[in-house]
């Protein structure tokens, strides 16, 4: 059923903050099956509050009559319009505007934020995603301190939160040695995850490897970003490719190969020429796919002056 999220009621805890008046309470559908005749009864309404002791809802939005949760029933939650608006802006990569919508929804529905799959937690999750997309690590860390991960319903959201907590928090703290050590463990190297999550881990690993003075190893990590999530994660693929070009430009072997290019000492099979060929390939990748119309920094155009003579 589109727009509905089934709620698991048993894990809810008490909360005390009222909803913002300018945003409507989330609409719910309560479904109960009669044990005697097998017929299903359905009740539409609006949720007011929920915890382990109570589930309060009302049939009409401005009704003064409050009902308790019916025993042995399923409760479905319609996605509130403010959350839908935020998700639309998020898909359009308008992260600042989307974050405002998610922040408003998180405040408005805070009273039910300890229910699994509730819109307040979903909105807060995507507010964190907005901060991550623009690489505002301080904002991401601040939002995480107030977040309730146990209320997340989807496994991929739970894993994203773990990546935020371990990986991006390490980037925020610039704990390069610790982060590099963690990300070389089997639990992160072999863990099954989506291409987008793998791209995040690889990008952070590249930053950490550079931080501990291992640029060539970082080059490999940044290349994994391009392979893991080639088209979707442009906030990572663009800087990853530029980091690769910067690292290649800084290599002494590349500088030597450029100096010897027009001389009899030129060696087509040298490591420096291998790096130059890799850089030219990355430039083509930028122009055809990754750059998205953005101009390549002019300093990297220098690589084009040294094409393979073979």
RASULHU-V705166 format. One record per residue. N is the residue number from 1. RES is the residue in one small letter. SS is DSSP state (hx for helix, st for strand, lp for the rest). Layout:
n: {N	N}
res: {RES	RES}
ss: {SS	SS}
//
This chain:
n: {1	2	3	4	5	6	7	8	9	10	11	12	13	14	15	16	17	18	19	20	21	22	23	24	25	26	27	28	29	30	31	32	33	34	35	36	37	38	39	40	41	42	43	44	45	46	47	48	49	50	51	52	53	54	55	56	57	58	59	60	61	62	63	64	65	66	67	68	69	70	71	72	73	74	75	76	77	78	79	80	81	82	83	84	85	86	87	88	89	90	91	92	93	94	95	96	97	98	99	100	101	102	103	104	105	106	107	108	109	110	111	112	113	114	115	116	117	118	119	120	121	122	123	124	125	126	127	128	129	130	131	132	133	134	135	136	137	138	139	140	141	142	143	144	145	146	147	148	149	150	151	152	153	154	155	156	157	158	159	160	161	162	163	164	165	166	167	168	169	170	171	172	173	174	175	176	177	178	179	180	181	182	183	184	185	186	187	188	189	190	191	192	193	194	195	196	197	198	199	200	201	202	203	204	205	206	207	208	209	210	211	212	213	214	215	216	217	218	219	220	221	222	223	224	225	226	227	228	229	230	231	232	233	234	235	236	237	238	239	240	241	242	243	244	245	246	247	248	249	250	251	252	253	254	255	256	257	258	259	260	261	262	263	264	265	266	267	268	269	270	271	272	273	274	275	276	277	278	279	280	281	282	283	284	285	286	287	288	289	290	291	292	293	294	295	296	297	298	299	300	301	302	303	304	305	306	307	308	309	310}
res: {x	x	x	x	x	x	x	x	x	x	x	x	x	x	x	x	x	x	x	x	x	x	x	x	x	x	x	x	x	x	x	x	x	x	x	x	x	x	x	x	x	x	x	x	x	x	x	x	x	x	x	x	x	x	x	x	x	x	x	x	x	x	x	x	x	x	x	x	x	x	x	x	x	x	x	x	x	x	x	x	x	x	x	x	x	x	x	x	x	x	x	x	x	x	x	x	x	x	x	x	x	x	x	x	x	x	x	x	x	x	x	x	x	x	x	x	x	x	x	x	x	x	x	x	x	x	x	x	x	x	x	x	x	x	x	x	x	x	x	x	x	x	x	x	x	x	x	x	x	x	x	x	x	x	x	x	x	x	x	x	x	x	x	x	x	x	x	x	x	x	x	x	x	x	x	x	x	x	x	x	x	x	x	x	x	x	x	x	x	x	x	x	x	x	x	x	x	x	x	x	x	x	x	x	x	x	x	x	x	x	x	x	x	x	x	x	x	x	x	x	x	x	x	x	x	x	x	x	x	x	x	x	x	x	x	x	x	x	x	x	x	x	x	x	x	x	x	x	x	x	x	x	x	x	x	x	x	x	x	x	x	x	x	x	x	x	x	x	x	x	x	x	x	x	x	x	x	x	x	x	x	x	x	x	x	x	x	x	x	x	x	x	x	x	x	x	x	x	x	x	x	x	x	x	x	x	x	x	x	x}
ss: {lp	lp	lp	st	st	st	lp	st	hx	hx	hx	lp	lp	lp	lp	lp	lp	lp	lp	lp	lp	lp	lp	lp	lp	lp	st	st	st	st	st	st	st	lp	lp	lp	lp	lp	lp	st	st	st	st	st	st	st	st	st	st	st	lp	lp	lp	lp	st	st	st	st	lp	lp	lp	lp	lp	lp	lp	lp	st	st	lp	lp	lp	lp	st	st	st	st	st	st	lp	lp	hx	hx	hx	hx	hx	hx	hx	hx	hx	hx	hx	lp	lp	lp	hx	hx	hx	hx	hx	hx	hx	hx	hx	hx	hx	hx	hx	hx	lp	hx	hx	hx	lp	lp	lp	st	lp	lp	hx	hx	hx	hx	hx	hx	hx	hx	hx	hx	hx	hx	hx	hx	hx	lp	lp	lp	hx	hx	hx	hx	hx	hx	hx	hx	hx	lp	lp	lp	hx	hx	hx	lp	lp	lp	hx	hx	hx	hx	hx	hx	hx	hx	hx	hx	hx	hx	hx	hx	hx	hx	hx	hx	hx	lp	lp	hx	hx	hx	hx	hx	hx	hx	hx	lp	lp	hx	hx	hx	hx	lp	lp	lp	lp	lp	hx	hx	hx	hx	hx	hx	hx	hx	hx	hx	hx	hx	hx	hx	hx	hx	hx	lp	lp	lp	hx	hx	hx	hx	hx	hx	hx	hx	hx	hx	hx	hx	hx	hx	lp	lp	lp	lp	lp	hx	hx	hx	hx	hx	hx	hx	hx	hx	hx	hx	hx	hx	hx	hx	hx	hx	lp	hx	hx	hx	hx	hx	hx	hx	hx	hx	lp	lp	lp	lp	lp	lp	lp	lp	lp	lp	hx	hx	hx	hx	hx	hx	hx	hx	hx	hx	hx	hx	hx	hx	hx	hx	hx	hx	hx	hx	lp	lp	lp	lp	lp	lp	lp	hx	hx	hx	hx	hx	hx	hx	hx	hx	lp	lp	lp	lp}
//
